[in-house]
Amino acid sequence: MATRRFAALAGALFIGGCAAVYPYPMAWDPLLPPTSTDCNQYQGSYSDKADSPDRVKPSLTRELFGFNTDWETGTRVDFSFPLDDALEVTVWAGAEKLFTRTLTAAEGEVACDAGRLIVRNKRWVRSDVLLAHEKATLTLQKSGDYLVAQVEERTTGLFFVIVPIMGTTTHWYRFARL
């Protein structure tokens, strides 16, 4: 009998999953339509640590590339477009360059949609109790002196290696332009 209850619970978690959507913060300036359809406007340097309504300091590096990077020491993130269909991201810790990665449209990692920069990443999340695959989509838009990021993460995996889980979260962060 207990096995059936456990199977029903696991099935409900897998089928139902969970979703958390945090609305755009009312205290921030409203998002206006982009003034240009060209994404070259995003070239520049941004603070790696964000302003967020929940008082945590999210990392732009972590949001772009996941936990399997040296995101905790990042202080600055530079965006450049060496080609029309490629975004080059350089992460710095003070004056020390941590790494550079190039994201391409051909690989589905970056797109420019009506002046909004969209970055996609797929990554594995591992811990003592969780093994999951995460798909992250960052929709970036400029707002004054900030890069505003709507971060949507879809996670599918196993909790305690036997309980299937699914979940979606959407957060808003803003990173100061340096």
N, C-alpha and C positions, 0 to 999 in steps of 0.2 A: 504494500500500500504506500509506504514512504517513497519507494522508487517511482511510482506513478505521479505522486505529488511533485517530486523533484523534476521529473521529465516535463510535467505541465508547466511548472515555474520556468524552467529553462526555455521551453518553447515559447512561452509568453514574452520572456525577455528578448528572445531572438526575433520574434515576429513584431512585437510592439516597439522595442527599443525605447529610447528616450530622446527628447529634443529640448534644447534650451536656447531661446532666442532673446538676446538682450537688445532693447531698442536703442536707436541713436540717442546719445545724451542731449537732453534739452538745454543744458548749460553751454554747449558748444555752438558756435556760429552755424547757421543752417548750411547744408550742402547745396551749392548752386550748380547748375549745369556747367560742364567744362567750357572754357572760352575757346578752346582749340580742339580739333579732332586728332591732332598730332600728339603722340606720347613723349616727344623729345622734351616737353616741359617738365618731365620728372627727373631729368639729369640733374645731379647735384648731390649734396651730402645731407644726411639726416641723422638725428640722434638715434642711437640703438634702443634707448629706453623710452617708453611711451607714456603719455598721459592716458589714463583710463578712468572711467567712472567708478570702478571698484577698488581703487586705491592700490592696485598692484602695479608693478612696473614691467609690463610685458616687453620682450625683446623682439625687435624687427628681425634680427638674425634667426632667432628661434622660430618665429612665425613663417619665415621664408624657407628655412632648411630643416627644421625639426630639432629634436633633442640630441641627435648624434653629431652635433657640431660644437665648436668652442664658443657657444653663444653667451655663456655667462660672463666672459671677459670683454665682449664687444662694447665699444663706446660710440662708434660711428659706422654708418653704412653709406657707401657711395653707389649711385646708379649712373651708368653711361650706356650709350647705344652705339657700339662700334659698327653695327650693321642695322639696316632697317628692321630686320626680323630677329634681332638678338639684344638681350639686356645683359650687360655685364654688372655684376654685383661684387663690390669689394668691401670686406669687413675689416675694421681696424680696432685695435685695443690701444688707445692713446696714439702714439706715433708708430706703433708696430703693426704692419699689415699681417692679419691672421690668415686670410685666404681670399681668392677671387674665383667666382664661378660665373659661367656664361649660360644663360637660359635662352632657349630658342623657340621660335614659333613652330618650326618643323617638328620639334619633339612635343609640342603641346604645352610647353612650360610657361609661355608668355604670349599675351595678345594685347592689342590696343583696340578698345571698343568705344568709339565715339568720344575719345578723349580720356577714357578711364583705362588705367593700366591694370591688367589682370595677370596674376602670377599663380600658377598651379604647381603643386608638389604632392608626390606620393611618398610615403615613408612608413617604416615599421616602428612601432612603439613597444619596448620591452621593459618589464620590471619583474620583481619577484613574484607578483600575483597576476600579471597581465601580459598577454601577447596579442597585439592588434595591428591592423593596417589602417593608416590614416590618410585621407585625401584632404588636402587643404587648398582652399581657393581664397586668395587675397584680391579684393577689388580696391584699387588705390585711386584716390582722388585728391587733388589739391584743395585746400581751404585756407586762405590767407597764408600765414607762415608755417603751415602744417601739412604733412602728408597724412591723410585720413585713410585708415585701413578698415574695411569690413572683412573680417576673417571668419570664414565658414569652414568648419572641420567636420568630416564624416568619418566615424570610427567603427570598424567592424573587427571583432576579435573574440578572444576567450579569456574569461576571468577565472582564476584558479585552474586554468587549463581545461576545464570541463563545462563551464557555464558560458554559452555564447552571448555576446553583447553587441548591441548596435547603438549608435548615438550620433546626434548632430548638435553642434553648438555654433552660434553666431555671436561674435563679439565685435565691438568697435574700439579702435585704438587710434591715437594720433601721435605722430612723431614730428618733433620740431625740425624745421629746416635750419641747417647750420651755415 
